[in-house]
């Protein structure tokens, strides 16, 4: 693995890790009863994750241009599969860090409530006190929590499948569109621009179907209509569906790239 590919894989992993840990902010909001603040943290992390995803484009495009110019384009498929694999591994790590994430977000909510400054909150993390708080918050999932996943999920299989599909499209959108440019170099720019259509559809699916379900359930958890344990299980199941989506993205990668290459000829 060369340094450029390593940077791309690390960036992809960071984006997906942040996106997965963002769900922990909702759990922290229920525990602290600071729903508005937890939603603000959640939206900040989602915004960072979604915005950072756009930075992948130039790195991937440069890699394709170099491969086309110097030969060895057949290696691009393996490179992109490795990039998608790094997304799956990061999501799996994020699921394991959900208990740690909810503790950190609860501390962050309390700190912001007192100091009312996002900059101070971020800088506090780099201090010895902040690093100690991070270390103290480290907590692996307990065996009982894993066993309880067999109980009520809190959401339907339809919601989980929709989230899986949306996450797969978001994960594969940029890489498939750029790889389509390699498959169809005559319309390379057209193919790359189609990633916005794929990601736009996936984002609408998330905000229209998934987020309202979680928002209503968050309110129910705060008002006591559902237990915090059930809410945590729901978040974990949503995270698992995200993991399944990144795995599905690896399966969809080549068909999606071929479809985008074909559409680029006919738009």
Secondary structure, 3 states (H helix, E strand, C coil): CCHHHHHHHHHHHHHHHHHHHHHHHHHHHHHHCCHHHHHHHHHHHHHHHHHHHHHHHHHHHHHHHHHHHHCCHHHHHHHHHHHHHHHHHHHHHHHHCHHHHHHHHHHHHHHHHHHCCHHHHHHHHCCHHHHHHHHHHCCCCCHHHHHHHHCCCCCCHHHHHHHHHHHHHHHHHHHHHHHHHHHCHHHHHHHHHCHHHHHHHHHHHHHHHHHHHHHHHHHHHHHCCCCHHHHHHHHHHHHHHHHHHHHHHHHHHHHHHHHHHHHHHHC
